[in-house]
Amino acid sequence: MSINQKIVADLINNKIEFVTTVPCKQLAGVIDEIDAAKSIYHIPSNKEDEGMGLCAGAYMGGKRSAIIMQNTAIGVTINTLVTLIQYYNIPLPMLISYRGELGEPVACQVEMAVHTKALLAQLNIPTYHFHHPDDVHELDSILKYSFMGKKPVAILTDASFWQGA
């Protein structure tokens, strides 16, 4: 089973029925798998904060949801995370491509990587960093934690993690 297939299997096993995604080259394989999954309603989103609003609406309608996005948009999601997701105790797994580390070819990605973990820590959002393909085996427990605790969680996935996809 590929990393992409394992991620989608864990989403399905945790009864996640709604996923919104924002395009990302690193996440393209998992987005394709989500799109193909019959038990997941997939809505692509233009912006991450907009996607979080969709996830909140799905949750309030009785559906478990998740968002797949890039770390470069963490800054624009802060208000939505605090005043909607956290305020209303909405569990929201966020699978996030962690752009801007060693070997990053796009300079603006580097600057956001410097701030990503600090911003998530300031918001008290539990954050997990997947470096190696085997780290995917932690996803099931992280998803269960998000729904049990009714809180958002961030799963940062860097380029070395996706090399195993």
Secondary structure, 3 states (H helix, E strand, C coil): CCHHHHHHHHHHHCCEEEEEECCCCCCHHHHHHHHHCCCCEEEECCCHHHHHHHHHHHHHCCCEEEEEEEHHHHHHHHHHHHHHHHCCCCCEEEEEECCCCCCCCCHHHHHHHHHHHHHHHHCCCCEEEECCHHHHHHHHHHHHHHHHHCCEEEEEECHHHHCCC
